[in-house]
Each structure stands twice: as C-alpha cells, then as structure tokens.
Amino acid sequence: MIQSMTGFAVQTRDLGGVSLHLELRSVNSRYLDLGFRIVDDLRQAEPAIRERISAKLGRGKVECRLNLQTGHGGPRSLALNGALADQLAEAQAGLRARFPEAQPLSVNELLRWPGMLADDSLGFDELLPHICALADAALVELVATRRREGEKLADAIRERVGRMRELVTVASPRMPAIVAEYQERLTAKLRDAVAGLDEDRIRQEVALYAQRIDVAEELTRLSTHLDEVERILKASGAAGKRLDFLMQELNREANTLASKSPATDITGIAMEMKVLIEQMREQVQNLE
C-alpha cells in the first residue's frame, strides 16, 4: 500500500511509580533520517528503537521522543536491607569488643551505607522490554497514519491522472486536422513567397514541417506514462522515487507538446497538463 512520509504516533505506558511516554513524528525526506530526544536515564534504549524504526520505514525524517515521568501517587516506598543490617551489627559488635573506645555507627551512616536501602523504582534492564513494546506499538500507529495519508495523496494523484487522460483524448483527434490546416497555410505561403518553386519541392518542405509539428508520439508517451503512474499507485512498497521520475518524464512530454503545436487550443491543453503535473509532483514529494 502507498504510504505518505507524514505521520504522528504517541504511546504511554504506566508502570506504577513511573510512566513511559514515547512520541514519533515523521515528515518527508529523501532518505530515512532518524533523530532522537531521549532522557539521559534511557539513552541506552536508542539502538533498540533505531533498529525497530529502520525495519518498518524506508524514507522520511523521523523524530523519536522518549520520556520517563515520575508518578504523583506519593513518595516511593523504601525497604531496609535486614540481612545487611544484621551483618553490620555483628561486625560492629566484634570490632567494639576489640576496640571499646570506637564510636558506634550512627543512623545516618547506616542509612547511607551502600545497599542498605532499596526503593521500588525499575532499573534500565527492567524498563527496556517495556520501551521496546512501546516503540512497536507506536510504529504500528505511525505506519497506519502514513498509510491513511498515503491513500489520500494517491487519490489526489489519480484524480489528476484522469484529467490528463481527458486532455489527451481531446488533443489526439485534433492533430490530423491541425497538421492538414498547417500544411495548407504553409503551402500558400511558400507559393506566394517563391513563385518559381516547383510543386514537388513545396510538398517536400510542407511534409518536413508537418513532421516537426506532429505531436502524436508525445501524446502516446503521455498515455504510457500515465498508465505506469496508475500501475505504481496500485502496487505496494516504496513508490515516491519512481513516481518522481515519472513526473519529470510527463513534464518533458508536456513541454514538447507546448513547443511543437501550432494550434492555440493544443498549447492550452499542454499548459493545463503542466499545472496538473506540478500538482502531482507536490503530492509525490510526500510519498515514501
């Protein structure tokens, strides 16, 4: 399915005392360009998130924001390490038996002893699985958003392709009459300008100029390119770069049509085509 490069997704997961908040923003870019704004405590999660985004997206400038928010349900509970306290008490009793003048450990010193207190907060290793799950859920949402946007862009392109087909249908039957009219006018001008020119030479010159103004090939190539645009829109996968190339080819044929045609109505058709192509090109710039 055709995807846009524009999308947004946000996911939040409550883990009791803390909550994870992950946000993905995507806009158009020639390549996959990833940027991260992650709090320092979770910076180690960037490689895992980067790997997941790269596996799901092909193009676009994607910004990932990951925050860790502390809950407001009151202070975290603290647990005393009883085993460590018993070990310290036993060691202190033994030392004071040898050194009676030694001062006992204060409560402050005991509380600051490494490992004496443990809180209920999660470490990074415990948070990482939740972060990965959050990133996966956000990517599902982002891809769905990009697909919905892509389908709207594809519909807009199809609408303009349909209008271009109508213009080709109008222009094609007109060309034989335009060439014939041009031949008659050119023949009359040549006869008036060069009185001594023989009829064979006049016919040769007229035929040569008629070939130069015949745009049947350009109209055929326009139809072929429009067929390819519709085929790509129906296919799945990345399509932006292929469609961008086709926009260049369509524009080339429209320019040639405008420059070769001696009829004002065909020139007007070519100008309208150029406007439609430019509108499609702007939509294509946002497709993955």
URDABEL-V562037 format. One record per pair of residues at least 4 apart in sequence whose ideal C-beta (glycine too) atoms are under 8 Angstrom apart, sorted by the first residue. I is the first residue (numbers start at 1). GAP is how many residues later the second one is. If there is no record, write none. Layout:
[[I	GAP] [I	GAP]]
//
This chain:
[[1	146] [1	149] [1	150] [1	235] [2	145] [2	148] [2	149] [2	151] [2	152] [2	231] [2	234] [2	237] [2	285] [2	286] [3	140] [3	143] [3	144] [3	146] [3	147] [3	235] [3	284] [3	285] [4	142] [4	143] [4	145] [4	146] [4	148] [4	149] [4	282] [4	283] [4	284] [5	21] [5	22] [5	23] [5	24] [5	54] [5	55] [5	56] [5	141] [5	235] [5	281] [5	282] [5	283] [6	20] [6	21] [6	22] [6	54] [6	140] [6	143] [6	280] [7	17] [7	18] [7	19] [7	53] [7	135] [7	136] [7	138] [7	139] [7	142] [8	15] [8	16] [8	17] [8	18] [8	134] [8	137] [9	14] [9	15] [9	129] [9	130] [9	132] [9	133] [9	136] [10	11] [10	12] [10	13] [10	14] [10	128] [10	131] [11	10] [11	11] [11	12] [11	123] [11	126] [11	127] [11	130] [12	7] [12	8] [12	9] [12	10] [12	122] [13	6] [13	7] [13	117] [13	120] [13	121] [14	5] [14	57] [15	4] [15	5] [15	107] [15	112] [15	115] [16	55] [16	104] [17	53] [17	54] [17	56] [17	59] [17	103] [17	104] [18	50] [18	51] [18	52] [18	53] [18	103] [18	104] [19	49] [19	50] [19	52] [20	46] [20	47] [20	48] [20	49] [20	107] [20	110] [20	111] [20	114] [21	44] [21	45] [21	46] [21	47] [21	48] [22	42] [22	43] [22	44] [22	45] [22	109] [22	112] [22	113] [22	116] [23	41] [23	42] [23	43] [23	115] [24	29] [24	38] [24	39] [24	40] [24	41] [24	114] [24	115] [24	117] [24	118] [25	37] [25	38] [25	40] [26	31] [26	34] [26	35] [26	36] [26	37] [26	116] [26	120] [27	33] [27	34] [28	31] [28	32] [28	33] [28	257] [28	258] [29	4] [29	30] [29	31] [29	32] [30	29] [31	28] [32	21] [32	22] [32	25] [32	26] [32	27] [32	28] [32	30] [33	27] [33	28] [33	29] [34	16] [34	19] [34	20] [34	28] [34	30] [35	26] [35	27] [35	28] [35	29] [36	10] [36	13] [36	14] [36	27] [36	28] [36	29] [36	30] [37	26] [37	27] [37	28] [37	29] [38	4] [38	5] [38	7] [38	8] [38	26] [38	27] [38	28] [39	4] [39	27] [39	28] [39	29] [41	27] [41	83] [42	24] [42	26] [42	82] [42	85] [42	89] [44	80] [44	84] [45	4] [45	21] [45	79] [45	82] [45	83] [45	86] [45	87] [46	4] [47	4] [48	4] [48	80] [48	83] [48	84] [48	87] [49	4] [49	15] [49	17] [49	82] [49	83] [49	86] [50	4] [51	4] [52	4] [52	80] [52	83] [52	84] [52	87] [53	4] [53	9] [53	11] [53	82] [53	86] [56	83] [56	86] [56	87] [57	5] [57	82] [57	85] [57	86] [57	231] [58	180] [58	230] [59	179] [59	181] [59	229] [60	86] [60	228] [64	71] [66	65] [68	59] [76	43] [76	44] [76	45] [77	42] [77	43] [78	39] [78	40] [78	41] [79	38] [79	39] [79	40] [79	41] [80	5] [80	36] [80	37] [81	4] [81	34] [81	35] [81	36] [81	37] [82	4] [83	4] [84	4] [84	29] [84	31] [84	32] [85	4] [85	25] [85	31] [86	4] [87	4] [88	4] [88	17] [88	22] [88	25] [89	4] [90	4] [91	4] [92	4] [92	12] [92	13] [93	4] [94	4] [95	4] [95	7] [96	4] [96	6] [96	8] [105	4] [105	5] [106	4] [107	4] [108	4] [109	4] [110	6] [111	5] [111	6] [112	4] [122	4] [122	5] [123	4] [124	4] [126	4] [127	4] [128	4] [129	4] [130	4] [131	4] [132	4] [133	4] [134	4] [135	4] [136	4] [137	4] [138	4] [139	4] [140	4] [141	4] [142	4] [143	4] [144	4] [145	4] [146	4] [146	142] [147	4] [148	4] [149	4] [149	137] [150	4] [150	137] [150	138] [151	4] [152	4] [153	4] [153	130] [153	131] [153	133] [153	134] [154	4] [154	79] [154	133] [155	4] [156	4] [156	123] [156	124] [156	127] [157	4] [157	72] [157	76] [157	86] [157	123] [157	126] [157	127] [158	4] [158	72] [158	75] [159	4] [160	4] [160	116] [160	117] [160	119] [160	120] [161	4] [161	65] [161	68] [161	69] [161	119] [162	4] [163	4] [163	113] [164	4] [164	58] [164	62] [164	86] [164	109] [164	112] [164	113] [165	4] [165	58] [165	61] [166	4] [167	4] [167	102] [167	105] [167	106] [168	4] [168	51] [168	54] [168	55] [168	58] [169	4] [170	4] [170	99] [171	4] [171	44] [171	48] [171	86] [171	95] [171	98] [172	44] [172	47] [173	4] [174	4] [174	89] [174	91] [174	92] [175	4] [175	39] [175	40] [175	41] [175	44] [175	91] [176	4] [177	4] [178	4] [178	35] [178	83] [178	84] [178	85] [178	88] [179	4] [179	31] [179	34] [179	35] [180	4] [181	4] [182	4] [182	27] [182	28] [182	31] [182	80] [183	4] [183	23] [183	24] [183	26] [183	27] [184	4] [185	4] [186	4] [186	19] [186	20] [186	23] [187	4] [187	15] [187	19] [188	4] [189	4] [190	4] [190	7] [190	12] [190	15] [190	16] [191	4] [191	6] [191	11] [197	4] [197	5] [198	4] [199	4] [200	4] [201	4] [202	4] [203	4] [204	4] [205	4] [206	4] [207	4] [208	4] [209	4] [210	4] [212	48] [213	47] [213	48] [213	49] [214	46] [215	4] [215	41] [215	42] [215	45] [215	46] [215	51] [216	4] [217	4] [218	4] [218	35] [218	38] [218	39] [218	42] [219	4] [219	38] [220	4] [221	4] [221	28] [221	32] [222	4] [222	28] [222	31] [222	32] [222	35] [222	51] [223	4] [224	4] [225	4] [225	21] [225	24] [225	25] [225	28] [226	4] [226	24] [227	4] [228	4] [228	18] [229	4] [229	14] [229	17] [229	21] [229	51] [230	4] [231	4] [232	7] [232	10] [232	11] [232	14] [233	6] [233	10] [235	4] [238	4] [238	50] [239	4] [239	48] [239	49] [240	4] [240	44] [240	45] [240	46] [240	47] [240	48] [241	4] [242	4] [243	4] [243	37] [243	41] [243	44] [244	4] [244	37] [244	40] [244	41] [245	4] [246	4] [247	4] [247	30] [247	33] [247	34] [247	37] [248	4] [249	4] [250	4] [250	23] [250	27] [250	30] [251	4] [251	23] [251	26] [251	27] [251	30] [252	4] [253	4] [254	4] [254	16] [254	19] [254	20] [254	23] [255	4] [255	15] [255	19] [256	4] [257	4] [257	9] [257	12] [257	13] [257	16] [258	9] [258	12] [258	13] [258	16] [261	5] [261	6] [261	9] [263	4] [264	4] [265	4] [266	4] [267	4] [268	4] [269	4] [270	4] [271	4] [272	4] [273	4] [274	4] [275	4] [276	4] [277	4] [278	4] [279	4] [280	4] [281	4] [282	4] [283	4]]
//
